[in-house]
Amino acid sequence: MGSKTAKPWMSLFVPAVLVAASGMVCAQTDVTPTPILMPSNAHASRYGTGWDCPRGFQRTSEACVAVKVPAHAFLSASGSNWDCDRGYLKTGQACAAVQVPSNAYADDGAYGRGWQCNRGYREMAGACTRIVVPENAYSADASYGSGWECNRGYRVGADSCIAVKVPANGFLLRAGDDWACDRGFMKRAGACVWIEVPANGYLDASGNDWKCERGFRQQDSSCIAFTLPVNAYVDYSGNDWTCEEGYRKQSGSCAAD
């Protein structure tokens, strides 16, 4: 009673398990990882497979080549190139000293030349020329244009600032170099002329012209009513008519399609 008799099904099951297990072991040992071939001065990439060059080296084809930093230069933030020191400009594979002209100062971001003119001067043929500000103008700190702008109430004319003449019933625009007419007046020949709004008309949104009311159309300086033919209606503009669906315009009337 104390002895244990092996069951028939166990003798079949155990070898099968061993075979399966041994098969799995064989499958695992057959996989051989491919080694990463890295050139000198390289290290394994931080992300995924492959390799990267360290700071101070530049990747060229399948190698890491040392970055040659010339005099008056330093390694760039990426570490794979170089930039010139302040006061120097990249010229080929070297850094040349910036030649700052009179009335200028060194500036690394000055459009590749390495300097900018002082306020009150502008660049002209590689030099800084004094800006002559005319009467009724002020110096404008800009790297382009004349270097000055006219005061409010004046407009540019050649090398001077000309006063803007605002007529009666007019006003100076926000920009300050032109004028417009008050509401109810129209600009005509340098003056602001009263707008005579005809019967069945009204001032438009600008306030400087007029339009005819809905159902009327302009004829010279008047608003003339127009007659709607049968099967028509006043269109979106309000100053003409169109035919209803299923009809078309034909000789001043609406004919069936």
Secondary structure by P-SEA (a helix, b strand, c coil): ccbbbbcaaaaacaaaaaaaaaaaaaaaaabbbbbbbccccccccccccccccccccccccccccccccccccccccccccccccccccccccbbbbbbccccbbbbcccccccccccccccccccbbbbbbbcccbbbbbccccccccccccccccccbbbbbbbccccccccccccccccccccccccbbbbbbcccccccccccccccccccccccccbbbbbbbccccccccccccccccccccccccccccc
